[in-house]
Amino acid sequence: MKSLRLVHRLKKYEIYVGGTFKKTTGILNVVNPYTNKIFAQTYIAGKKELEEAIKKGLAVVKIMKELPSYKKYEILLQISNEIKANRECLANVLSEENAKPLKFALTEVDRSSQTFRVAAEESKRLPKEYISLDWIQSGENKEGFIKYFPLGLIAGIAPFNYPINLASHKIAPALAAGNCIILKPARSTPLTTLELARIIDKTDLPKGALSILPMDRETGNNLVTDERFKMLTFTGSSEAGWKMKANAGKKKVALELGGNAGVIVSDKSNDVDTIVKKCIAGGFAYSGQVCIHVQRIYVQNKIFDEFKTKFINSVNKLKTGSPADISTDISAMIDKENVLRVEKWINEAVANGAKILTGGSRKGNIFMPTVLTNTKPTMKVSCLEIFGPVVMLEKYNTFEEAVELVNNTNYGLQAGVFTDSIKEMNYAFHNIETGGVVINDIATFRVDHMPYGGVKNSGTGREGVKYAIMEMMEPKLLVK
């Protein structure tokens, strides 16, 4: 008697084209970065599907513009509640498609639910303004009323590292503002966003207001160049983002790009143990594949040795392994190409005088948490965005010197400063060249309703639901 051969059936996801789930002729295999095995499939949208999505979006622009606040509130709140109700399922899909350890995946899903909840609240208080015009004689008996109107059709491009929450940071404010949006998820992590589409499809959102389309680069470039899109919102690498802006034409552009975040640890901070704990989280959560990953830590000379010892001891306690294990701290990076890039940059730094305090090796797609010292600002591990589980630990003498070190980069997303000195806090806030300065916490700190974005190569515009809504609307003045 022949033995039966068990066949594992891949789960298949249809793409979301203007309110309809569809298959195409292009198959997209989704690989688990930890196992290196295909575990699911979806489809690639071609120019035909993109054109259909654009036309369906344009067909409901007027409907979305006139959708009353209470209705938008109900829709967005329902999405938030359904994300929360499907928390474990979404986290498991997320963890499998990008190898994010499950405890971090659960946190991301929770944040996505919160993002839609904040958008629901903000949809009830879209910006308006009254101004008096009689400041000069010709304005006598005149007054102005400014109302903000939705732009229309928006193009969004989301990254792999936070596939549901960073997609939510484009979709939720777009809908709250009364816009339509076509979103391109990262090719390596499309599934969580398609799960989100299933949730949104069950609401009363007008069909056509949302499309979620995995695409190849050629088709996706139409999101940048097609003039029917009134705005492009992109999260990803600085190199890609600025090229898109150059090719975007007249549309508005918001870019949330990379960074190599710096943290200052002053000797005027008393609780070194707590600071170490926070810096470990900021430096190694999701293997450092975070835009505001703590990459450079500058510690005042008097407390450097104490900090270094405690930091290295804590790094060595981090658990590596399967992302499905709730106790795992470090798992696989997104792909082998990025693992090899991180290894190459570290080797180059060591060859030029840097010293490895711990880590520096890889096992499959897992790169061991690594701490370097004796680095130079010109080394790639310091001046570029490493996007891996690597932290530079260096000493400084004066606080002004530390601020100069943080600023010695082409990036400027966020910075963290640990100090109990009001004088140092004020100096940091006024002199650090970033979009945000976080006092007594890490640069990685973010809550989803705060303004978030960078300067220099780190981007333009702001996310954080209220602030993204402002980017996605156009003011119009009424004089009477």
C-alpha positions as CSV (number, residue, x, y, z in Angstrom):
1,M,0.0,0.0,0.0
2,K,1.4,3.4,-1.0
3,S,1.9,6.0,1.7
4,L,0.0,9.2,1.4
5,R,2.0,12.3,0.5
6,L,0.9,15.3,2.5
7,V,0.8,18.6,0.6
8,H,0.9,21.9,2.4
9,R,-1.5,24.3,0.7
10,L,-0.3,27.8,0.6
11,K,-2.7,30.4,1.8
12,K,-3.6,32.8,-1.0
13,Y,-4.6,36.4,-0.7
14,E,-6.4,38.4,-3.4
15,I,-5.5,42.0,-3.9
16,Y,-8.0,44.8,-3.2
17,V,-8.9,46.8,-6.3
18,G,-11.3,49.7,-5.7
19,G,-13.4,47.7,-3.3
20,T,-13.2,44.3,-5.0
21,F,-10.9,41.4,-4.2
22,K,-9.2,40.1,-7.3
23,K,-6.7,37.7,-8.7
24,T,-4.2,38.6,-11.5
25,T,-1.9,36.6,-13.7
26,G,1.2,37.7,-11.6
27,I,1.9,35.5,-8.6
28,L,3.8,37.0,-5.6
29,N,5.4,34.5,-3.3
30,V,5.7,35.6,0.3
31,V,8.7,34.2,2.2
32,N,9.1,33.8,5.9
33,P,12.6,35.4,6.5
34,Y,13.3,33.1,9.5
35,T,12.6,29.8,7.7
36,N,13.4,31.1,4.2
37,K,10.3,29.2,3.0
38,I,7.3,30.4,1.0
39,F,4.3,30.3,3.2
40,A,1.7,32.3,1.3
41,Q,0.9,33.8,-2.1
42,T,-0.8,36.9,-3.4
43,Y,-0.9,38.7,-6.7
44,I,0.9,41.5,-8.5
45,A,-1.2,44.4,-9.7
46,G,-0.4,45.4,-13.2
47,K,-1.1,48.7,-15.1
48,K,-4.7,47.4,-15.8
49,E,-5.5,46.9,-12.1
50,L,-3.9,50.2,-11.2
51,E,-5.9,52.0,-13.8
52,E,-9.1,50.4,-12.6
53,A,-8.3,51.4,-9.0
54,I,-7.6,55.0,-10.1
55,K,-10.9,55.3,-12.0
56,K,-12.8,53.8,-9.1
57,G,-11.1,56.2,-6.7
58,L,-11.9,59.2,-8.8
59,A,-15.5,58.1,-9.2
60,V,-16.0,58.4,-5.4
61,V,-13.9,61.5,-4.7
62,K,-17.0,63.7,-4.5
63,I,-18.8,61.1,-2.3
64,M,-15.8,61.0,0.1
65,K,-15.6,64.8,0.2
66,E,-19.2,65.1,1.3
67,L,-19.2,62.2,3.7
68,P,-20.3,63.6,7.0
69,S,-18.1,63.5,10.1
70,Y,-20.2,61.1,12.0
71,K,-20.1,58.6,9.2
72,K,-16.3,58.8,8.9
73,Y,-16.1,58.5,12.7
74,E,-18.2,55.3,12.7
75,I,-16.2,53.7,9.8
76,L,-12.8,54.5,11.4
77,L,-13.9,53.4,14.8
78,Q,-15.2,50.1,13.4
79,I,-11.9,49.5,11.7
80,S,-10.1,50.2,15.0
81,N,-12.3,47.8,16.9
82,E,-12.0,45.0,14.3
83,I,-8.2,45.3,14.3
84,K,-8.3,44.9,18.1
85,A,-10.7,41.9,17.9
86,N,-8.4,40.2,15.4
87,R,-5.2,41.1,17.3
88,E,-3.6,37.7,17.6
89,C,-4.4,36.6,14.0
90,L,-3.0,39.8,12.6
91,A,0.1,39.6,14.8
92,N,0.8,36.0,13.7
93,V,0.6,37.0,10.0
94,L,2.8,40.0,10.6
95,S,5.4,38.0,12.4
96,E,5.5,35.3,9.7
97,E,5.9,37.7,6.8
98,N,8.6,39.9,8.3
99,A,10.0,37.8,11.2
100,K,9.1,40.4,13.8
101,P,9.2,38.8,17.2
102,L,5.6,38.1,18.3
103,K,5.7,40.4,21.3
104,F,6.6,43.3,19.0
105,A,4.1,42.2,16.4
106,L,1.3,42.4,19.0
107,T,2.4,45.9,20.0
108,E,2.3,47.0,16.3
109,V,-1.2,45.7,15.9
110,D,-2.3,47.5,19.0
111,R,-0.8,50.7,17.7
112,S,-2.6,50.3,14.3
113,S,-5.9,50.0,16.2
114,Q,-5.0,53.1,18.1
115,T,-4.1,55.0,14.9
116,F,-7.6,54.4,13.5
117,R,-9.2,55.3,16.8
118,V,-7.3,58.6,16.8
119,A,-8.3,59.2,13.2
120,A,-11.9,58.6,14.1
121,E,-11.6,61.3,16.8
122,E,-9.8,63.7,14.5
123,S,-12.4,63.3,11.8
124,K,-14.8,65.2,14.1
125,R,-12.6,68.2,14.3
126,L,-11.1,68.9,10.9
127,P,-9.4,72.3,10.8
128,K,-11.2,75.6,10.3
129,E,-10.2,79.1,11.1
130,Y,-11.7,82.6,11.4
131,I,-9.6,85.7,10.9
132,S,-10.5,89.4,11.2
133,L,-9.5,91.4,8.0
134,D,-10.0,94.9,9.3
135,W,-6.4,95.3,10.4
136,I,-6.1,97.9,7.6
137,Q,-8.6,100.4,6.2
138,S,-9.4,98.4,3.1
139,G,-10.4,95.4,5.2
140,E,-13.0,97.3,7.2
141,N,-16.3,95.3,7.6
142,K,-14.6,92.2,6.1
143,E,-13.9,88.9,7.7
144,G,-12.2,85.7,6.5
145,F,-13.1,82.1,7.0
146,I,-10.6,79.3,6.2
147,K,-11.9,75.8,5.6
148,Y,-9.7,72.8,4.7
149,F,-10.8,70.5,1.9
150,P,-9.6,67.0,1.0
151,L,-7.2,66.8,-1.9
152,G,-8.9,63.9,-3.7
153,L,-6.9,60.8,-4.7
154,I,-3.8,60.1,-2.7
155,A,-1.0,57.6,-3.5
156,G,0.6,55.8,-0.5
157,I,3.7,53.6,-0.4
158,A,4.4,51.7,2.9
159,P,7.6,49.9,4.0
160,F,8.2,46.3,5.3
161,N,9.2,47.0,8.8
162,Y,5.8,48.1,10.2
163,P,3.5,46.8,7.5
164,I,0.2,47.4,9.2
165,N,0.8,50.4,11.4
166,L,2.7,52.5,8.8
167,A,0.0,51.6,6.2
168,S,-2.5,52.7,8.8
169,H,-0.7,56.0,9.1
170,K,-1.5,56.7,5.5
171,I,-4.9,55.1,5.2
172,A,-6.5,56.4,8.4
173,P,-5.7,60.1,8.0
174,A,-6.6,60.0,4.3
175,L,-10.0,58.6,5.0
176,A,-10.5,61.0,8.0
177,A,-9.8,63.9,5.8
178,G,-12.3,62.7,3.2
179,N,-9.7,61.5,0.6
180,C,-9.5,58.3,-1.5
181,I,-6.2,56.4,-1.3
182,I,-4.4,53.7,-3.3
183,L,-1.7,52.0,-1.2
184,K,1.2,50.0,-2.3
185,P,2.6,47.7,0.4
186,A,6.1,46.4,0.4
187,R,6.5,43.4,-1.9
188,S,8.0,41.4,1.0
189,T,5.2,42.1,3.4
190,P,1.8,42.6,1.7
191,L,-0.3,40.2,3.7
192,T,-1.0,42.2,6.9
193,T,-2.2,45.1,4.8
194,L,-4.5,42.8,2.7
195,E,-5.9,41.5,6.0
196,L,-6.6,45.1,6.9
197,A,-8.4,45.5,3.5
198,R,-10.7,42.6,4.5
199,I,-11.5,44.5,7.7
200,I,-12.2,47.8,5.9
201,D,-14.2,46.1,3.2
202,K,-16.8,45.1,5.8
203,T,-17.5,48.7,6.7
204,D,-19.6,51.3,5.0
205,L,-16.7,53.0,3.4
206,P,-17.7,53.8,-0.2
207,K,-16.3,51.2,-2.6
208,G,-13.4,52.6,-4.5
209,A,-12.1,54.9,-1.7
210,L,-9.4,52.4,-0.9
211,S,-7.2,50.0,-3.0
212,I,-4.3,47.9,-1.7
213,L,-2.1,46.8,-4.6
214,P,1.2,45.0,-4.4
215,M,3.0,46.1,-7.6
216,D,6.3,45.8,-9.4
217,R,8.6,48.8,-9.5
218,E,7.5,49.8,-13.0
219,T,3.8,49.8,-12.2
220,G,4.4,51.4,-8.8
221,N,6.3,54.3,-10.4
222,N,2.9,55.5,-11.7
223,L,2.0,56.4,-8.2
224,V,4.8,58.9,-8.3
225,T,4.3,60.3,-11.9
226,D,0.5,60.1,-12.6
227,E,-0.9,63.6,-12.3
228,R,-4.3,62.3,-11.2
229,F,-2.8,61.7,-7.8
230,K,-2.9,64.9,-5.8
231,M,-0.4,63.7,-3.2
232,L,2.2,61.1,-2.6
233,T,3.0,59.9,0.9
234,F,6.0,57.6,1.1
235,T,7.8,55.8,4.0
236,G,11.1,54.2,3.1
237,S,14.7,54.9,2.3
238,S,16.1,58.4,1.8
239,E,17.6,57.5,-1.5
240,A,14.3,56.3,-2.9
241,G,12.2,59.0,-1.3
242,W,14.1,62.0,-2.7
243,K,14.1,60.5,-6.2
244,M,10.4,60.1,-6.0
245,K,10.0,63.7,-4.9
246,A,12.1,64.8,-7.9
247,N,9.8,62.9,-10.3
248,A,6.4,63.7,-8.6
249,G,5.5,66.7,-10.6
250,K,3.0,69.2,-9.1
251,K,1.5,66.9,-6.5
252,K,2.1,67.3,-2.8
253,V,4.7,65.0,-1.3
254,A,5.3,63.8,2.2
255,L,8.4,61.8,2.9
256,E,9.1,59.8,6.1
257,L,12.6,58.6,5.5
258,G,15.5,57.1,7.3
259,G,17.8,58.1,10.2
260,N,20.7,57.1,12.3
261,A,19.3,58.3,15.6
262,G,21.6,59.6,18.3
263,V,21.1,59.4,22.1
264,I,23.0,61.5,24.6
265,V,23.5,60.2,28.1
266,S,24.6,63.0,30.5
267,D,26.4,62.5,33.8
268,K,23.5,64.7,35.2
269,S,21.3,61.6,34.8
270,N,21.1,59.5,37.9
271,D,19.4,56.2,36.9
272,V,21.9,54.5,34.7
273,D,20.1,51.1,34.9
274,T,16.8,52.5,33.5
275,I,18.7,54.3,30.7
276,V,20.5,51.1,29.8
277,K,17.2,49.3,29.7
278,K,15.6,51.9,27.4
279,C,18.6,52.0,25.1
280,I,18.6,48.3,24.7
281,A,15.0,48.5,23.6
282,G,15.7,51.3,21.2
283,G,18.8,49.7,19.8
284,F,17.6,46.2,19.2
285,A,13.8,46.0,18.9
286,Y,13.0,44.3,15.6
287,S,16.7,43.8,14.9
288,G,17.2,47.6,14.6
289,Q,15.0,47.7,11.4
290,V,13.3,50.8,12.7
291,C,13.6,54.4,11.3
292,I,14.3,55.8,14.7
293,H,16.5,52.9,15.9
294,V,19.0,54.0,18.4
295,Q,22.2,53.8,16.4
296,R,24.6,56.1,18.1
297,I,24.9,56.5,21.9
298,Y,27.1,59.2,23.3
299,V,27.9,58.8,27.0
300,Q,29.6,61.4,29.3
301,N,33.1,60.3,30.1
302,K,32.6,60.1,33.9
303,I,29.9,57.4,33.5
304,F,31.0,55.8,30.3
305,D,32.7,52.7,31.8
306,E,29.7,52.0,34.1
307,F,27.2,52.4,31.3
308,K,29.3,50.3,28.9
309,T,29.6,47.4,31.3
310,K,25.9,47.4,32.1
311,F,24.9,47.8,28.5
312,I,27.0,45.0,27.2
313,N,25.8,42.7,30.0
314,S,22.2,43.5,28.9
315,V,22.9,42.9,25.2
316,N,24.3,39.5,26.0
317,K,21.1,38.5,27.7
318,L,18.9,39.1,24.6
319,K,17.3,36.0,23.3
320,T,17.6,35.1,19.6
321,G,15.4,32.6,17.8
322,S,12.0,32.1,16.2
323,P,9.8,35.1,15.9
324,A,6.9,32.9,16.9
325,D,8.3,32.5,20.4
326,I,6.9,35.2,22.6
327,S,10.2,35.3,24.6
328,T,12.3,36.0,21.5
329,D,14.1,39.4,21.4
330,I,16.1,39.1,18.2
331,S,15.1,37.1,15.1
332,A,15.8,37.2,11.4
333,M,16.3,40.4,9.4
334,I,14.1,40.9,6.4
335,D,16.4,39.1,3.9
336,K,19.9,37.8,3.4
337,E,20.9,40.8,1.3
338,N,20.5,43.1,4.3
339,V,22.2,40.7,6.7
340,L,25.3,40.7,4.4
341,R,25.2,44.5,4.0
342,V,25.3,44.9,7.8
343,E,28.2,42.4,8.1
344,K,30.1,44.2,5.4
345,W,29.7,47.6,7.0
346,I,30.9,46.2,10.4
347,N,33.9,44.6,8.8
348,E,34.8,47.8,7.0
349,A,34.6,49.7,10.4
350,V,36.8,47.2,12.2
351,A,39.3,47.3,9.4
352,N,39.5,51.1,10.0
353,G,39.9,50.9,13.8
354,A,36.5,50.3,15.2
355,K,36.3,47.7,18.0
356,I,33.5,45.1,18.5
357,L,32.4,45.0,22.1
358,T,30.0,42.2,21.5
359,G,28.3,40.4,18.6
360,G,29.5,41.0,15.1
361,S,28.5,37.6,13.7
362,R,25.5,36.1,11.9
363,K,23.6,32.9,11.9
364,G,21.4,32.5,8.8
365,N,19.3,35.6,8.5
366,I,19.8,36.5,12.2
367,F,22.5,39.0,12.9
368,M,23.6,38.9,16.5
369,P,23.1,42.1,18.5
370,T,26.3,44.1,18.1
371,V,28.0,47.0,19.9
372,L,30.9,48.9,18.4
373,T,33.2,51.5,19.8
374,N,36.1,53.6,18.6
375,T,34.0,54.4,15.5
376,K,34.5,57.5,13.3
377,P,31.7,59.7,12.1
378,T,32.7,58.9,8.5
379,M,32.2,55.2,8.8
380,K,29.1,53.7,7.2
381,V,28.0,52.2,10.5
382,S,27.8,55.7,11.9
383,C,27.0,58.1,9.1
384,L,24.5,56.0,7.2
385,E,21.3,54.2,8.3
386,I,22.5,50.7,9.3
387,F,18.9,49.4,9.7
388,G,20.2,46.4,11.7
389,P,20.9,45.3,15.3
390,V,24.0,47.4,15.6
391,V,24.8,50.3,18.1
392,M,27.8,52.6,18.4
393,L,28.8,53.4,21.9
394,E,31.1,56.5,22.3
395,K,32.2,58.9,25.0
396,Y,32.1,62.7,25.2
397,N,33.4,65.4,27.5
398,T,31.1,68.5,27.3
399,F,27.4,68.5,26.5
400,E,28.0,70.9,23.6
401,E,30.4,68.4,22.1
402,A,27.7,65.7,22.4
403,V,25.2,67.8,20.6
404,E,27.7,68.4,17.8
405,L,28.3,64.7,17.5
406,V,24.5,64.0,17.2
407,N,24.3,66.7,14.5
408,N,27.3,65.4,12.6
409,T,25.1,63.5,10.1
410,N,23.0,64.1,7.0
411,Y,19.9,62.7,8.8
412,G,17.7,64.4,11.3
413,L,14.7,62.3,12.4
414,Q,14.7,62.2,16.2
415,A,17.2,62.3,19.1
416,G,17.0,61.2,22.7
417,V,18.6,63.0,25.6
418,F,19.0,61.7,29.1
419,T,19.5,64.5,31.6
420,D,18.1,66.0,34.8
421,S,19.5,69.4,33.9
422,I,16.9,72.0,32.6
423,K,19.9,73.9,31.1
424,E,20.9,70.8,29.0
425,M,17.4,70.1,28.1
426,N,16.9,73.6,26.7
427,Y,20.2,73.5,24.9
428,A,19.4,70.2,23.3
429,F,15.9,71.3,22.2
430,H,17.3,74.5,20.6
431,N,20.4,73.1,19.0
432,I,19.9,69.4,18.0
433,E,18.9,69.3,14.3
434,T,16.1,66.8,14.2
435,G,12.3,66.8,13.8
436,G,12.0,65.7,17.5
437,V,14.0,65.7,20.7
438,V,12.9,63.3,23.4
439,I,14.0,64.1,26.9
440,N,14.8,61.2,29.3
441,D,13.8,58.6,26.8
442,I,15.2,57.1,23.6
443,A,15.0,58.5,20.1
444,T,12.8,55.5,19.3
445,F,9.9,56.8,21.4
446,R,6.8,57.4,19.3
447,V,3.1,57.5,20.0
448,D,0.8,57.6,17.0
449,H,-0.9,61.0,17.5
450,M,2.3,63.1,18.0
451,P,3.8,65.0,15.0
452,Y,6.5,62.7,13.5
453,G,9.0,63.5,10.8
454,G,12.4,64.7,10.1
455,V,14.8,67.3,8.6
456,K,17.8,67.0,6.3
457,N,17.8,63.6,4.5
458,S,15.1,62.3,6.9
459,G,12.2,63.7,5.0
460,T,9.6,66.4,4.6
461,G,6.2,66.8,6.1
462,R,4.8,65.2,9.2
463,E,2.9,62.1,10.2
464,G,0.9,61.6,13.4
465,V,-2.7,61.5,12.5
466,K,-3.7,65.1,13.0
467,Y,-0.6,66.3,11.2
468,A,-1.0,63.9,8.4
469,I,-4.6,65.1,7.9
470,M,-3.2,68.7,7.6
471,E,-0.8,67.5,4.9
472,M,-3.7,65.8,3.1
473,M,-6.0,68.8,2.9
474,E,-5.9,72.2,1.1
475,P,-7.0,75.4,2.8
476,K,-9.5,77.7,1.0
477,L,-10.4,81.2,2.0
478,L,-13.9,82.8,2.1
479,V,-13.9,86.6,2.4
480,K,-17.2,88.2,3.3
